[in-house]
């Protein structure tokens, strides 16, 4: 399948689903008039904002990971982070307002009928949601393609990025013990945000070469970043991977930073301080990363959540 088809197929499916949802009321055989009341609009807005909040949270998490791994310029990181955080604050305020409004409505009598509204505002709102959804989808696809092309450049270039991944997967299907192929797969999947597949690839790399430091570092990072619950065993496992890397490369700032995160979740605050202090000593003076680590250390020493 060509890269154009890979891009367009899910886009067409999304458009079809959204358009079907928008026109569904007009296909109903129920003869009663259709009501787009205030409660319906509020519930729809609340659901849409929850979805957008999830997208922003994922975006912030990816920014932190890229910054920690040195794959993003400090200026770009600060600009994108500020934009996402500003929008996230707006969303949280609006969600709180809608939540309070729902509580107030619960005290009204059942005899209060919702105000009827015309179908034009509802369709207009639906179109706005549709355009926003398509815009977010296109943006995410473009970002993923850019990341993958960057990975492709690091690996010496090649054909179309999507074709490259497909060929790589076919190559590993025939020879899963191909060490370099698994390393390339880990980098590609991680750049695309396919974290579960990236974790599997890095695990296979460690199976083939337990001394592969890049795999250990990224596997530990994925254990922390893709966790579902704060399980102490998970953080201890990540810490073990970071310690193995630091035994040979003790001054790596990114590894020390993530080691400190694992220690913090394990409630080992003094060791967290030591790890982040060592990370700060080996960062570029005056960089945004150094400022971020110093701010985290200040909060840690004040007894506050560092991030």
PyMOL commands that set and color helices and strands:
alter all, ss='L'
color gray80, all
select helices_A, chain A and resi 3-27+38-68+74-106+119-154+161-174+179-192+195-208+213-225+232-248+253-265+269-281+288-301
alter helices_A, ss='H'
color red, helices_A
deselect
rebuild
show_as cartoon
